[in-house]
Amino acid sequence: MYSAMSTFIDRLDSGRVGGTSVIPWSCPVPFFGDLKTARIATVGINPSNREFVDSRGFELDDSDRRLPTLKSLDCERWAEVNGSHLRDMVNACRRYFRTNPYDRWFRILEEVLKPSGATFYGAHSTACHLDLVPYATSNKWGSLPPGEQRLLLSETYDALGLLLRNSDIGVLVLNGRSVVKHFELMTGCSLEVEWRDDWSLPRGKAAAVPGYAYTGSVEVIGGVRLLEPIRVLGYNHNLQSSFGVTSDVISRIGAWVGKSAQLDTA
């Protein structure tokens, strides 16, 4: 964890992501929750800007702060980060769900995890969240120019593999079609696709948005070979932003994840 965090700090300080929408004063967020105790991980594209700013775009501060920034670390540049700062950042990521999590986003994924017996929350958490790109951007991922998306993905190509290589995570849950697409490109694998009529989202007089489930396994991520194959599950709806996602659909996806994961969280 410390090695991965140090790597992402170095890349942030080197300017390799300079000129992009990455929030330059926000720390990398390679993981949310305790990676050591997690057995299953949900996967997204990149951290929300709301991890660092409020609805007006001002930096979160004091009790509202979720994760470290240059200001909270009392640094002017990432080059000033020392071992103590590194521990603060890693510990903030590990304790994320025990402090001030962005529940508006994560509680939906928690509902997906419940049937598997896993949870982000509490002293005995067995799930965590990972992102393909560990840097928050000022604009939502979908609104970034394709060239910028490719740049950020290429600069953090090995992020997921570096974290998973020494973890006990056995199942990944990909949240939405965009995550599935980028994950397949990153790993070179093609997940099996199954149409799920019970996941369709109604659109009034227009045709419903169909639901799809994705399954597979992976042994290499971003050029990093894992110690053991990891089972991969996914769905095409982005549960936090897809229009018309209902609690029933979330419940059905959760039931499928619980059945497919066959997770032992004891």
Steps between C-alpha positions, in 0.01 A plus 500: 500500500778742593698415187196556278415830670860618464495410130183698437634799694816495287294497180286786627807706591681423173240687298414193297131581553555876479266689271216259576194545721669321792457708816869576561480549876296184572681185607482183291230261619610149398240337726205578727478278808723236654681317222647255753165360615310531170395188312296677234546839333269720300672680212438844351681731260645767730424676830226763499597864541255498793760307697688831518260787429150603601208577268643851437844367408673608822749267667350295782655595831504409869233239587370501142833385357501147364857454377836681522601792279814709472338748739417242767850350471651849530691457174532725198603226256473124491880483488494602869309188605692287752440164667269650761285662231490172310370318808235768549375456144494120514326503838241750373419264212483200733272677751290670234174323589551567873529877468306708247423287193308635202197288590282640225719302260622204705175399670367389160798268450453378857152379398658305213746335741254406775379169347863382483539562873767766442502859623707817474402610848579409859795360689487173306468626143553242226466725194682799357473718191767541233525732200675447167642854527593604858476875434191717553414735213320833519259386228312173484678226307234481230546869416880477458634507141581148374867593466515599866328179604756296304789695654382445857432132439842450341678676787326280759479183291653284773319655799246223555751220450749650747232509769343160433824304464556475874139510617253226596228639272343219300214684326476830312164666430512744207253786538371592154572448133777761486691320776447168322630643171814653652564190713489276193746727319728508804506123544462384141219268608149473357233447762201281424180699448149394602183696429291550816142600426430554872764776507344706220432868570166632366497814283129576469401481132861445394667161501625385840873505571600133514698353787812290448711291736872437446705212640853370469833468678831678470862415583680807356392862549691786340800274440508390866464124550284410799587220742155343450225548240227743605133453411347798318132597508347807343182670383438765237301752707695764692283476808575853623441685174298290255157659459215283624697260722251371758546337839353182348768488230773566759357219714496259203857585405602451864332158512690399185831624642436312825426177314785537251769610747468194725699699752618369834520808723528310828 
